[in-house]
Amino acid sequence: MTRPKRPHRQIYRISGQTYLWLAMLIFGASSAVTRKLTEIGAQHFIGHRNPISLCNVLFVGNLCALILLILIYGGQWNKANLKQFSRKDWVSLTAVAILSGALAPGLIFQALALTGVNNVILVGRLEPPLTLALSVWLLRERVNIWEFIGAIAAFVGVILTIILQPPTETMMNMGGFGLGIGELLAAVASVAIAASTILSKKHLSQIPLGIYSIFRTALGTVIFFFIALVLYGRDHFADVLSPFLWQWMFLYGGLIVVVGQSFWVKGLKTSTVSTASLISSFGPIVGIIAAYLILGEAPTRPQYIGGSLILGGIFLSQVGTRRQTASSTVNSTPAKQQVETGMGFKGI
């Protein structure tokens, strides 16, 4: 007599797309979470200072990111790899670290202090069309008509988001219309990120990802620290060792830096570039929803107008991207680096 076979237990494995979506939810909420942390710090002043100031969050958050990167990619920093770098490589790495590791994050955090989170998210979408335009101009890359139309739509959407803002105290009068300083800083940050992306694509495509990431984060953090000291004085980082700050930064760094980056990297390993690009394009939607749920910041009429054009541009660009990558290699490292640079602010 034969025993009845026991039913096999079904093993559920999380797909690469699921990891990418989880990472995108985390990254999309990072701006709203950052602003919320500063509001929490404002309720627990140390003297007359906010211990969870934007500069402290950026500096300590970068330190958390650096620790994570060293744990993951530290093995790539060996003599064999470093000997292959020319002086031109190191100059390019330094320029990228200044632009995307110090200047852009600093501008984004300052923009968050001056304007709404939704404005920073939408104006930050200026970076992909700028990168596309610079790629065509400087790198002689070819783009299809869908990407071109999508870039134009997104660019117009960003401009409308900026110029249709209602008057505020932090606006400058430019030729008869108001220009928000926070929106301007976010736009300059997008230019810096686009420039760093072009530099990376032109001169650093063969640099190992770990060396590239660690060097950019480390040098960017040091440069930002000294720039902040010059601009704001020694007392600006007086509370950087505050236990209250670090208890929140462990949560912030653990969730956004560690979990978010880990999910994204794990998802990229088993997903196509077109899938990763499509999922990353939902960043603005996630960010706007997070700003409403976390901060109660509902979109304004200018944001609806500009955001609609931006989302339309993203959709058209995705049509072109999927056509262009249909026959490309699934795990192309340079292409995935390009997807990641186009994701916008990720909390670090």
Secondary structure in CASP SS format (residue, H / E / C, confidence):
PFRMAT SS
TARGET T0000
AUTHOR 0000-0000-0000
METHOD secondary structure of the structure
MODEL  1
M C 1.00
T C 1.00
R C 1.00
P C 1.00
K C 1.00
R C 1.00
P C 1.00
H C 1.00
R C 1.00
Q C 1.00
I C 1.00
Y C 1.00
R C 1.00
I C 1.00
S C 1.00
G H 1.00
Q H 1.00
T H 1.00
Y H 1.00
L H 1.00
W H 1.00
L H 1.00
A H 1.00
M H 1.00
L H 1.00
I H 1.00
F H 1.00
G H 1.00
A C 1.00
S H 1.00
S H 1.00
A H 1.00
V H 1.00
T H 1.00
R H 1.00
K H 1.00
L H 1.00
T H 1.00
E H 1.00
I H 1.00
G H 1.00
A H 1.00
Q C 1.00
H C 1.00
F C 1.00
I E 1.00
G C 1.00
H C 1.00
R E 1.00
N C 1.00
P C 1.00
I C 1.00
S C 1.00
L H 1.00
C H 1.00
N H 1.00
V H 1.00
L H 1.00
F H 1.00
V H 1.00
G H 1.00
N H 1.00
L H 1.00
C H 1.00
A H 1.00
L H 1.00
I H 1.00
L H 1.00
L H 1.00
I H 1.00
L H 1.00
I H 1.00
Y H 1.00
G H 1.00
G H 1.00
Q H 1.00
W C 1.00
N C 1.00
K H 1.00
A H 1.00
N H 1.00
L H 1.00
K C 1.00
Q C 1.00
F C 1.00
S C 1.00
R H 1.00
K H 1.00
D H 1.00
W H 1.00
V H 1.00
S H 1.00
L H 1.00
T H 1.00
A H 1.00
V H 1.00
A H 1.00
I H 1.00
L H 1.00
S H 1.00
G H 1.00
A H 1.00
L H 1.00
A H 1.00
P H 1.00
G H 1.00
L H 1.00
I H 1.00
F H 1.00
Q H 1.00
A H 1.00
L H 1.00
A H 1.00
L H 1.00
T C 1.00
G C 1.00
V H 1.00
N H 1.00
N H 1.00
V H 1.00
I H 1.00
L H 1.00
V H 1.00
G H 1.00
R H 1.00
L H 1.00
E H 1.00
P H 1.00
P H 1.00
L H 1.00
T H 1.00
L H 1.00
A H 1.00
L H 1.00
S H 1.00
V H 1.00
W H 1.00
L H 1.00
L C 1.00
R C 1.00
E C 1.00
R C 1.00
V C 1.00
N C 1.00
I H 1.00
W H 1.00
E H 1.00
F H 1.00
I H 1.00
G H 1.00
A H 1.00
I H 1.00
A H 1.00
A H 1.00
F H 1.00
V H 1.00
G H 1.00
V H 1.00
I H 1.00
L H 1.00
T H 1.00
I H 1.00
I H 1.00
L C 1.00
Q C 1.00
P C 1.00
P C 1.00
T C 1.00
E C 1.00
T C 1.00
M E 1.00
M E 1.00
N E 1.00
M E 1.00
G C 1.00
G C 1.00
F E 1.00
G E 1.00
L E 1.00
G E 1.00
I H 1.00
G H 1.00
E H 1.00
L H 1.00
L H 1.00
A H 1.00
A H 1.00
V H 1.00
A H 1.00
S H 1.00
V H 1.00
A H 1.00
I H 1.00
A H 1.00
A H 1.00
S H 1.00
T H 1.00
I H 1.00
L H 1.00
S H 1.00
K H 1.00
K H 1.00
H H 1.00
L C 1.00
S C 1.00
Q C 1.00
I C 1.00
P C 1.00
L H 1.00
G H 1.00
I H 1.00
Y H 1.00
S H 1.00
I H 1.00
F H 1.00
R H 1.00
T H 1.00
A H 1.00
L H 1.00
G H 1.00
T H 1.00
V H 1.00
I H 1.00
F H 1.00
F H 1.00
F H 1.00
I H 1.00
A H 1.00
L H 1.00
V H 1.00
L H 1.00
Y H 1.00
G C 1.00
R H 1.00
D H 1.00
H H 1.00
F H 1.00
A C 1.00
D C 1.00
V C 1.00
L C 1.00
S C 1.00
P H 1.00
F H 1.00
L H 1.00
W H 1.00
Q H 1.00
W H 1.00
M H 1.00
F H 1.00
L H 1.00
Y H 1.00
G H 1.00
G H 1.00
L H 1.00
I H 1.00
V H 1.00
V H 1.00
V H 1.00
G H 1.00
Q H 1.00
S H 1.00
F H 1.00
W H 1.00
V H 1.00
K H 1.00
G H 1.00
L H 1.00
K H 1.00
T C 1.00
S C 1.00
T C 1.00
V H 1.00
S H 1.00
T H 1.00
A H 1.00
S H 1.00
L H 1.00
I H 1.00
S H 1.00
S C 1.00
F C 1.00
G H 1.00
P H 1.00
I H 1.00
V H 1.00
G H 1.00
I H 1.00
I H 1.00
A H 1.00
A H 1.00
Y H 1.00
L H 1.00
I H 1.00
L H 1.00
G C 1.00
E C 1.00
A C 1.00
P C 1.00
T C 1.00
R H 1.00
P H 1.00
Q H 1.00
Y H 1.00
I H 1.00
G H 1.00
G H 1.00
S H 1.00
L H 1.00
I H 1.00
L H 1.00
G H 1.00
G H 1.00
I H 1.00
F H 1.00
L H 1.00
S H 1.00
Q H 1.00
V H 1.00
G H 1.00
T H 1.00
R H 1.00
R H 1.00
Q H 1.00
T H 1.00
A C 1.00
S C 1.00
S C 1.00
T C 1.00
V C 1.00
N C 1.00
S C 1.00
T H 1.00
P H 1.00
A H 1.00
K H 1.00
Q H 1.00
Q H 1.00
V H 1.00
E H 1.00
T H 1.00
G C 1.00
M C 1.00
G C 1.00
F C 1.00
K C 1.00
G C 1.00
I C 1.00
END
